[in-house]
């Protein structure tokens, strides 16, 4: 099946995402003053703080215009990431934060590294993550914890063993 995904141009955050990719390109090509100028333009225009050295894959989506998003310089994010408003991806201690493909972070989520977050991971709203997360996991709660499809079913009120739609 061929995807005709055109969301890159149509979502509200396309401007701040474009400025980030420009600042990253300038940073890679040793035009650091211009890269920092583009970063500060992003801060002034969109309230998005993404450091130019951060490596973010293709099709980054910031659905709410990226308002309040903070991404530190030692962060690597794979392709197809969706990051809601007020998300912070930074450091509690020195080291890299590595995030896989198809990552989704809910509003107000905080990721403090150094950590490794796998592919197909969803971080719930206002969750604070400071531990490694395996592929395909969902992390929820202010005192973040990984939940499994079985726990999702019980949370939805299916204690009788019925399968929840969408669980595996």
C-alpha positions, 0 to 999 in steps of 0.5 A: 500500500502506498501512503499519500501522507501530506500532513507535513505541510498541513499541520500547525507546526510546519513552520517551526519544524521547517525552521528546526530542519534549517537550523540543523542543516546550518549546524551540520555545515558549520554555520553555527551563528546562522543556526543559532539565529534560526533557533532564536527565531523559532523561540520568538515566533513559535515558542519552540526551543529545539537545539540545532545539534539535536537529530530528529528524523523525517516527518516530525509533527508538532500538532499544536504549533510546537508551543512549549516544546523543549528538546536538548542538544544530545537528543536523537529522535527517529522518524514519524514522531508526534510531540504535543505541546509543553513536552520537555526532552532533556537531561537529568544527568549527562548522556544521550537520549535516544528515541526510536521511530513512531514515537508519540509524546502526550501534552506535558510529558517529560523525558529526562535522560540519559535513556533509550526509548524504543520504537512504537512507544507512546508516552502519556500526558504529564508522564515523567520518564527517567528509565529505559522503555522497550519497543511497543510500550505505553507509559502513563502516570505522573509517576510513570509506569509501563502498562501492558494491553492486559492492564489496559483491558482491566482499566477499561473495566473488563475484569471478566476476561473479554478481549479489549478492542485493539489489544494484542 
